Amino acid sequence: MKKYNSILKYIFVVITAALFITGCVHDDKYDAPNLDDYQCRNASYYENSANGFTKWTLHDLKLKPQSQAITDNAYVEGYVSSTDETGNIYKTIYIQDDPTNPTEGLTVSVDMVSTYTKFPQGAKVYIELKGLALSTYGNVVQLGMITDAGTRIPEKYVPAHIYRDCSVKATIVPKVMTLAQMVTANDKYIGCLIQVNNAEFDSKILCMNYAPDATTVDRVIRDNSTTTARIVRNSGYASFANQIMPSGNGKFVGIYSKYNSTYQLYINRVSDLEMNKFPRLDGIAADPCKFSDTGLTQKTIADVKKLYTSGNWNQITGDFYVKAQVTANDETGNLYKYLYIEDATGGLRFNINKTNLYQDNRFRVGKDIYIKLKNLYVSNVSGEIQLGGLYNGGANFGGIEEGDIYKSVFDGNAPIRDVLPSERTISQLTNADVGRWIKLKEVQFIDADLYKPYASGTSATNRTLTDCTGKTIVLRTSNFATFAGKDVSGGKGDVYAILSAFNGTYQLWIPYQINANLNNPRCDGSTYVPLSTIYGDDFSSGLVNWTAVNVTGAQVWTVSNQGNSGNNYAMMNGFASGNNANEDWLISKEVSLVGKTKAFVSFTTDVRYAGNALQVYATDNYTGTPSTTTWTLLPATLDTNTAAFGDWASSGNINLSAFLGKNIRIAFKYTSTTSAAATWEVDDFKVKGL
């Protein structure tokens, strides 16, 4: 499954926000771990010929054959260069062969956390290699163990292979490197602690936190040695994740690593970073993250809207600022490259040419921000006043550029506050409400929208809400929203949403599915009964519940999870050293619709490359052979973007009323030719009914 449950996601966000508000700030200072009870050894043990050990260097080790257990009674020694005490490094111990002048580093993969309590940074360690194995992950050779669960050394085996020296603990002096020196010839230093001087985080990420909660992100870092940027990889579970990254220039210290062809660095602790010097290499002369209202005049949201007077847009030339609260962002994908802000006088759409705005602490829902307005623009876009910038050489109005965010947006440095809605009925809505977070009272989806998803196909979808007097309003949902394929709620209740306007028509946008959770009886007193899943398949078990029939061609239906974060989907591709003619069917197991009064089938698809469209059929008399079976073609909405993978399209609920009371099968028919062979992927298959 690709689309997570938005309700659980919403609850998680609330909990993590509460922890952020109430939790103490981690000062990145730690007590030394107590190692008194952990077994240790000395060099003399391994140098004693009676014990039969052969010493290998780290370089020797990394040249050994991979993916097979080491049988030699050999060992390596090194010094721990990393620490997982802050949570930024996970289930990995990095070592180097010398504490001050290393010539080689090593990545050791262990199925163990809090390794710093046994192997703190600077500790000399001995690793007994017999039974361990090398493998390569992301073009980095790592030491681990071959097990059914993977290539990490299981925690229970760590004490039998890794020993701390009983007396030696050194201070690791980072090796000075430039970003230009991060090349293949220096891969031998992967795993070493290094220092980069004249380092600064890219201007596009200035004033951001190290990482959003529970999400690992890449932050770009630069120095004066090359125009090629490198990556600092930060975990959302690190104790310092919510701290703001340093905005100046200076010394960066971290673990040197790599993933495929991308060189990356891991921070052990933020106290290792001394990056507070100005001016920066890019010319920024002072800390850009501190807001000052000196010389500025405060404006309200209502004032900002009045700065638009006529034409395509108006530039703001005054030294103004506005303080507002973030009321909606792009966390679920229903908003894209914009968010909404509000103060006591109104709400406003703020366009920013950047994705995943929610990962920036400044743009979390409930945060107060300051916006310097000078040189921004206001425009009337289809009847809605918006704030943003120009792009395409000043020819179009849209979002402020990513690299300019730090110039205009500043954290209010106050705890997150609850976003309080303005309560309205449909009849009470006015232009003054456009941009506001509202609570629309006592509404329901119209009958024609029941048992339909919020969005289907490859574009945004309109659904209609009505009150009990017959007044209606559009609720619009992006096909990229995480809840797009979820069925709308069928009862009556209150909807929490942003009110926008499009050419004189009001429309609503909900950031989360839970914002339209309607459970009360409908206006006519009836109680909505939601569809239940009769049969569902996310292909996590492969094609065990499907029959793959190959009619023509050598290629067949299979299961893959490439590019899908490990989640399986069914796939058919007729290309193999060229386009091939194929006809291949993927036929579901039999599903009973006996006793059902409603039934639907739904799924998601993704297509890449030119070729025939996938066809979807249903039958109640499968003969075992597609050519002799009577099939009914279903009107499925499919992905149409052949230029890219990853833009999964929901089919919507396809009505199976013609098959009520019968046992049916659903089939996907793939065809290709020697001229064109598309790749089709199918997931989230469900037959639903009541």
Secondary structure, DSSP 4 states (H G I P E B T S, - for coil): --S--HHHHHHHHHHHHHHHHHSPPP-S--PPP--TTS-EE-HHHHH-GGG--EE--HHHHHTSPSSS---S-EEEEEEE----TTSSS-SEEEEES-SSS-S-EEEEEEE-S-GGGTS-TTEEEEEE-TT-EEEEETTEEEEE--BTTBSSEEGGGHHHHEEEEEEEE-PPPPEE--GGG-SGGGGGGTTSEEEEEEEEE-GGGTT-BS--TT--EEEEEE-SS-SS-EEEEE-TTSTTTTSBPP-SEEEEEEEEEEETTEEEEE-S-GGG-EEEESS-TT---S-TT----TT-EEE-HHHHHHT--SSS-EE--S-EEEEEEEEE-STTSSS-SEEEEEETTEEEEEEEE-S-GGGSGGGSTT-EEEEE-TT-EEEEETTEEEEEEEETTTTEEEPEEGGGHHHHEEE--S---PPPPEEE-GGG--GGGTT-EEEEEEEEE-GGGTT-BS--BTS-EEEEEE-TTS-EEEEEE-TTSTTTTSBPP-SEEEEEEEEEEETTEEEEE-SSGGGG---B--TTS------EEEEEE-STTTTTTEEEEEEESS---EEE-TTTTT--EEEEE-BSSSB--EEEEEEEPPEE-TT-S-EEEEEEEEEESS-PPPEEEEES---SSGGGS--EE--------TT-S---EE---EE-GGGTTSEEEEEEEEEE-SS---EEEEEEEEEEE-
